Amino acid sequence: MTTTFATPVLSATDRCDRCGAQAYVRVVLPGGSDHWNTHEEKLRPQAVEVVDETHKLTAVAPVE
């Protein structure tokens, strides 16, 4: 049996474990951490995986 892993997509239910804000970045680390904006400089070199969806924060909804 072959197991494949898809990159997870963040949803509105993904929350910061510290302050409860909606998550727009997921970082997988060996030990775990939070608050991307405060710690990105230290986290990125240690990250196993980074899913960054911060572009959604400034996305403009299409006008219908």
Secondary structure, DSSP 8 states (H G I E B T S, - for coil): -----------TT-B-TTT--B-SEEEE-SS----HHHHHHHHGGG-SEEEE-GGGGS------
